[in-house]
């Protein structure tokens, strides 16, 4: 049956800008970058050490999702270290790490304005 999540789609307006952000600032790797339609490419990325991939792609008619909250949380080993390292690379956040009873989190903003939660236990 279902074995894993293969990829998570992140809606983007500018695929080149998003690709540069995710590879240059977050350290993701390109699995495939090939034509999909006249308007878009299929860009699938891998997170080093993880099974789930990321796709920088916006389905036609869903452009209103670009620049909104992406309903996902990406786990990091050390929230403070990650915050510091990504800030030094120019990554924007909605605020500093926050502590909760269930763990710590912060929210980054990607090149397209999408908000993505980073968390640690």
C-alpha positions as CSV (number, residue, x, y, z in Angstrom):
1,X,0.0,0.0,0.0
2,X,1.2,3.5,0.8
3,X,4.9,3.5,1.7
4,X,5.9,7.1,2.0
5,X,5.4,10.7,0.9
6,X,7.3,11.0,-2.4
7,X,7.2,14.8,-2.6
8,X,5.6,17.9,-1.3
9,X,4.6,20.6,-3.8
10,X,5.6,24.2,-3.1
11,X,3.8,26.7,-5.3
12,X,6.1,29.2,-6.9
13,X,5.8,32.1,-9.3
14,X,9.4,32.2,-10.6
15,X,10.9,28.7,-10.8
16,X,14.5,30.0,-11.5
17,X,14.4,32.2,-8.4
18,X,12.9,29.4,-6.3
19,X,15.4,26.9,-7.5
20,X,18.3,29.2,-6.6
21,X,16.8,29.8,-3.1
22,X,16.2,26.1,-2.3
23,X,19.5,24.9,-3.6
24,X,21.7,27.8,-2.7
25,X,20.3,28.8,0.7
26,X,18.7,25.6,2.0
27,X,21.1,23.1,0.4
28,X,18.6,21.0,-1.5
29,X,19.7,19.0,-4.5
30,X,18.1,18.8,-7.9
31,X,16.7,15.3,-8.8
32,X,15.1,16.5,-12.0
33,X,14.6,19.7,-13.9
34,X,12.8,19.2,-17.2
35,X,10.0,20.7,-19.3
36,X,6.5,20.1,-18.1
37,X,4.5,22.6,-20.2
38,X,5.1,25.7,-22.2
39,X,4.9,27.7,-19.0
40,X,6.6,25.5,-16.4
41,X,9.2,22.9,-15.7
42,X,9.0,19.9,-13.4
43,X,11.6,20.7,-10.8
44,X,12.0,18.0,-8.1
45,X,14.5,18.4,-5.3
46,X,15.9,16.2,-2.6
47,X,16.7,17.1,1.0
48,X,20.0,15.5,1.9
49,X,19.4,12.6,4.2
50,X,15.6,12.6,3.7
51,X,13.2,10.4,1.7
52,X,10.6,13.1,0.9
53,X,11.3,15.4,-2.0
54,X,10.1,18.9,-2.8
55,X,8.6,20.0,-6.1
56,X,8.7,23.6,-7.2
57,X,5.6,23.7,-9.3
58,X,2.2,25.4,-9.3
59,X,-0.8,23.5,-10.8
60,X,-2.6,25.7,-13.4
61,X,-5.4,27.6,-11.7
62,X,-3.8,27.4,-8.2
63,X,-1.6,30.5,-8.5
64,X,-3.4,32.0,-5.6
65,X,-1.5,29.5,-3.3
66,X,1.8,31.2,-4.1
67,X,3.0,33.3,-1.1
68,X,0.8,31.6,1.5
69,X,1.3,29.2,4.3
70,X,2.5,25.8,3.1
71,X,0.9,23.3,5.5
72,X,4.0,21.3,6.4
73,X,6.7,21.3,9.0
74,X,10.3,20.4,8.3
75,X,12.3,18.9,11.1
76,X,15.7,20.4,12.0
77,X,18.3,19.1,14.6
78,X,18.9,22.5,16.3
79,X,16.4,25.3,15.8
80,X,18.7,28.0,17.1
81,X,21.7,26.9,14.9
82,X,19.5,26.5,11.9
83,X,18.0,30.0,12.4
84,X,21.4,31.5,12.7
85,X,22.9,29.7,9.7
86,X,20.0,30.5,7.4
87,X,19.8,34.1,8.6
88,X,23.5,34.5,7.6
89,X,22.5,33.3,4.1
90,X,19.8,35.9,3.8
91,X,16.8,33.7,4.5
92,X,13.8,35.7,5.9
93,X,11.8,34.6,8.9
94,X,8.5,35.7,10.4
95,X,10.3,35.9,13.8
96,X,12.8,34.2,16.0
97,X,12.4,30.6,17.3
98,X,9.6,30.0,19.7
99,X,9.4,27.5,22.5
100,X,6.3,25.4,23.1
101,X,5.6,22.4,25.3
102,X,5.7,20.1,22.2
103,X,9.0,21.6,20.9
104,X,10.5,24.6,19.2
105,X,9.6,26.2,15.9
106,X,10.1,29.1,13.6
107,X,8.7,30.1,10.2
108,X,10.8,30.8,7.2
109,X,9.7,32.7,4.1
110,X,11.0,31.4,0.8
111,X,11.8,33.4,-2.3
112,X,8.2,33.4,-3.3
113,X,6.8,34.5,0.1
114,X,5.6,31.0,1.1
115,X,5.8,30.4,4.8
116,X,7.2,27.1,6.0
117,X,7.5,25.8,9.5
118,X,10.9,24.5,10.8
119,X,10.7,22.6,14.1
120,X,12.7,20.6,16.5
121,X,11.8,18.7,19.6
